[in-house]
Amino acid sequence: MLTFDAATGEHQSSFDIRQQGFIVVLVDTFRRLHFGNFAGLFSKIIYSIAGFMPVILALTGGYLWLSRRNKRAKKRVSRALATSQLIRQLHLRCSCRY
């Protein structure tokens, strides 16, 4: 890696990973893993798919939760409707006797 001054274009430093010690090489492998540069385009595609997995899981989980919540709400409404109809029928039966 070469470093130049942005204003003057003057060479500032050089860095060759092949001439460094074990620790620096080890840290550089983590950089390559982080950016997906160790296996070319294939690894970047796999990393992209793995990166989208939390988003996909959140969206599908939210969809399942909403659909389940709506089913429960419909059951509650139908149960309340059935109860109110039953109360109305009982009320009509009782009021007819008097």
KOLSEDREN-514340 format. One record per residue (C-alpha): residue in one letter; residue number from 1; x, y, z. Coordinates in Angstrom, 2 decimals, decimal comma, m for minus. Example, Ala and Ser with C-alpha at 12.3 -4.5 7.8 and 13.67 -1.06 7.14 Angstrom:
<dopas>
DOPA torvo dotor       x       y       z
DOPA     a     1   12,30   m4,50    7,80
DOPA     s     2   13,67   m1,06    7,14
</dopas>
This chain:
<dopas>
DOPA torvo dotor       x       y       z
DOPA     m     1    0,00    0,00    0,00
DOPA     l     2    1,33    3,41   m0,96
DOPA     t     3    0,37    6,65    0,74
DOPA     f     4    0,56   10,02   m0,99
DOPA     d     5   m0,12   13,55    0,19
DOPA     a     6   m3,43   14,70   m1,35
DOPA     a     7   m2,35   18,33   m1,74
DOPA     t     8    1,16   17,91   m3,13
DOPA     g     9    1,11   14,36   m4,52
DOPA     e    10    4,30   13,64   m2,59
DOPA     h    11    5,01   10,00   m1,60
DOPA     q    12    4,65    9,60    2,19
DOPA     s    13    4,99    5,90    2,98
DOPA     s    14    4,94    2,36    1,62
DOPA     f    15    3,55   m0,78    3,25
DOPA     d    16    4,05   m4,31    1,92
DOPA     i    17    2,09   m7,01    3,76
DOPA     r    18    4,49   m9,69    2,52
DOPA     q    19    7,31   m8,17    4,56
DOPA     q    20    5,36   m7,93    7,82
DOPA     g    21    5,23  m10,21   10,86
DOPA     f    22    2,66  m12,84   11,79
DOPA     i    23    0,34  m10,55   13,77
DOPA     v    24    0,04   m7,99   10,97
DOPA     v    25   m0,65  m10,75    8,43
DOPA     l    26   m3,27  m12,26   10,78
DOPA     v    27   m5,01   m8,89   11,17
DOPA     d    28   m4,94   m8,46    7,38
DOPA     t    29   m6,74  m11,79    6,93
DOPA     f    30   m9,56  m10,45    9,12
DOPA     r    31   m9,79   m7,44    6,82
DOPA     r    32  m10,06   m9,74    3,82
DOPA     l    33  m12,78  m11,77    5,57
DOPA     h    34  m14,66   m8,61    6,54
DOPA     f    35  m14,83   m7,31    2,98
DOPA     g    36  m15,27  m10,76    1,38
DOPA     n    37  m12,12  m10,50   m0,71
DOPA     f    38  m10,83  m13,98    0,04
DOPA     a    39  m12,82  m15,95   m2,58
DOPA     g    40  m13,75  m13,40   m5,21
DOPA     l    41  m17,26  m12,61   m6,38
DOPA     f    42  m18,74  m15,86   m5,02
DOPA     s    43  m17,90  m14,96   m1,43
DOPA     k    44  m19,33  m11,46   m1,87
DOPA     i    45  m22,62  m12,92   m3,16
DOPA     i    46  m22,79  m15,35   m0,22
DOPA     y    47  m21,99  m12,51    2,22
DOPA     s    48  m24,72  m10,36    0,63
DOPA     i    49  m27,32  m13,12    0,98
DOPA     a    50  m26,25  m13,73    4,58
DOPA     g    51  m26,44   m9,98    5,23
DOPA     f    52  m30,03   m9,82    3,96
DOPA     m    53  m31,16  m12,77    6,11
DOPA     p    54  m31,96  m10,67    9,22
DOPA     v    55  m34,09   m8,33    7,10
DOPA     i    56  m35,92  m11,26    5,50
DOPA     l    57  m36,44  m12,90    8,90
DOPA     a    58  m37,81   m9,66   10,36
DOPA     l    59  m40,21   m9,14    7,46
DOPA     t    60  m41,53  m12,71    7,44
DOPA     g    61  m41,79  m12,72   11,24
DOPA     g    62  m43,75   m9,46   11,16
DOPA     y    63  m46,04  m10,87    8,48
DOPA     l    64  m46,71  m14,03   10,49
DOPA     w    65  m47,34  m11,99   13,64
DOPA     l    66  m49,77   m9,63   11,90
DOPA     s    67  m51,70  m12,45   10,23
DOPA     r    68  m51,98  m14,30   13,52
DOPA     r    69  m53,08  m11,14   15,33
DOPA     n    70  m55,75  m10,49   12,68
DOPA     k    71  m57,07  m14,05   13,00
DOPA     r    72  m57,38  m13,63   16,75
DOPA     a    73  m59,13  m10,28   16,32
DOPA     k    74  m61,63  m11,82   13,88
DOPA     k    75  m62,31  m14,63   16,34
DOPA     r    76  m62,88  m12,08   19,10
DOPA     v    77  m65,27  m10,08   16,95
DOPA     s    78  m67,22  m13,15   15,85
DOPA     r    79  m67,37  m14,38   19,45
DOPA     a    80  m68,61  m10,99   20,62
DOPA     l    81  m71,17  m10,93   17,81
DOPA     a    82  m72,41  m14,40   18,72
DOPA     t    83  m72,63  m13,41   22,37
DOPA     s    84  m74,58  m10,23   21,59
DOPA     q    85  m76,98  m12,21   19,37
DOPA     l    86  m77,48  m14,75   22,13
DOPA     i    87  m78,15  m11,99   24,67
DOPA     r    88  m80,61  m10,34   22,27
DOPA     q    89  m82,45  m13,64   21,75
DOPA     l    90  m82,63  m14,26   25,47
DOPA     h    91  m83,85  m10,72   26,02
DOPA     l    92  m86,56  m11,14   23,37
DOPA     r    93  m87,70  m14,43   24,92
DOPA     c    94  m87,89  m12,89   28,33
DOPA     s    95  m89,73   m9,78   27,14
DOPA     c    96  m92,32  m11,80   25,23
DOPA     r    97  m93,53  m13,50   28,38
DOPA     y    98  m94,52  m10,26   30,06
</dopas>
